[in-house]
Every structure is written in C-alpha cells, then in structure tokens.
Amino acid sequence: MSIDVVAIHDVRADVTRETWAFEELYRTEYPRLVAVATALTGRVSDGEDMVQDTMVKAFLRWKRVQRLERPGSWCLHVLVNACRSFWRRRRTERNYLSRSWRRDEPFMSDTPPDVIVFWELVRALPSRPRMAVTLHFAGDRTMAEVAAMLDVPEGTVRSDIARARTYITAALRGE
C-alpha cells in the first residue's frame, strides 16, 4: 500500500488556502459585524458573542460560503437573524427581569457620550427601523441591501430611516 505524497500535499495546500480565505473574511468583517451587533443588542459582550457564533457558522459552512459573491453579506444576514432572535428572547425575559440589564455594562468603551445617547435612541426604535438604521449606518449597507436583508421594499427602508431620523433629531433637541 503506497501513499501518494503529491495528493496529500495538494489536500494540505487546499486546506491552507481555505483557511487563509476564512481568516481574511474574519479580519475584514469582524469589526463591522461587532459594531452592528453591539448597536442592535446594546451590549458589547452580547454583540461579540453573536459575531463569534456567526463566524463559527460561516466556518462550518465555508465550502459553500466562500463561493458566494459576498461572503461578508452572508455573515451579516446570519448576524441580523441572530439579533432578531436575541430580541425575541429579551421580550420574553422582560416579563421576569427588570429593565436594568442594559445599564450594567457600558455600551462601548471610550465612546463619546453623545454617541452613546444616539445609539440608545436607536435601540428605543421599533425592531424594523432599528435594524434599518443600524444596517445602513453602522453596517455600511445601501438601502437596497438593507431592504433585501429585512425582506421589505426599499421604499419601506427609506421611510423607516427618515422617521427614525425625525424621532432621533427631536429627542436630541429635547422636543
């Protein structure tokens, strides 16, 4: 029984290329994904946990994910779904826990107070506008991409963001 050394080398080279490609995705997408998840959940630790779970899912499905035109968009879509589930769980927990869960951990370290206030106002928005604002501004996605991720017409995303801007501007002015 002989072992084909060339075939083993080729397999190792393929695994190494795949690993490098995944590592590159991780390096480029991780900061943006954490920003989006933190903005949607209100806690850095919850956001980081969700991003880690998202990256594990991407790694486990890497053969399929790497063939996508934009693997980072796939990761963002998975993350948004995780954030939706997070908020569903929180709604259930609210019946049993006080609202102080948001205040026990700083939003982001070294973040100016006005930015913290802004994101607190965003988190106070209803679910769809909150996700639209976060994906568009923190996630750096176009209105069309946000609409596709939320499975709504682009006009709905534009309307949600416009209403959110009006609400946030009035709240910041103290109106």
Helices and strands as residue ranges (DSSP letters): H 5-41, H 44-60, H 62-65, H 71-93, G 99-102, H 113-123, H 127-133, I 134-138, H 143-150, H 154-173
